[in-house]
Amino acid sequence: MRTVKTFEEAKGKLRYELFVEKIDNTEHYGISVTSSIFGEPETATVKDITTKSELAEKMFRMIADNFVIPSTFTEVVEELVAAEFTV
């Protein structure tokens, strides 16, 4: 796993990471969110969201710009993926 981009907010208590993993010679992008805003650190990670770097960066920006926290992160990613691929 290789980190592509990170973004921190709330004096480092909210951290977003866009990462890429090679699977069968194809790059698969994922995003991780870590928060210690409410005390103990909590992390949520979704791997293999897309193989498209532009889409991964777009989702990363949307998630970070809207301060998504780990408890709602998976649901937000599901909604973004559904919205992107709905005809």
Secondary structure, 3 states (H helix, E strand, C coil): CEEEEEEEECCCCEEEEEEEEEECCEEEEEEEEEECCCCCCEEEEEEEEECCHHHHHHHHHHHHHCCCCHHHHHHHHHHHHHHHHCC
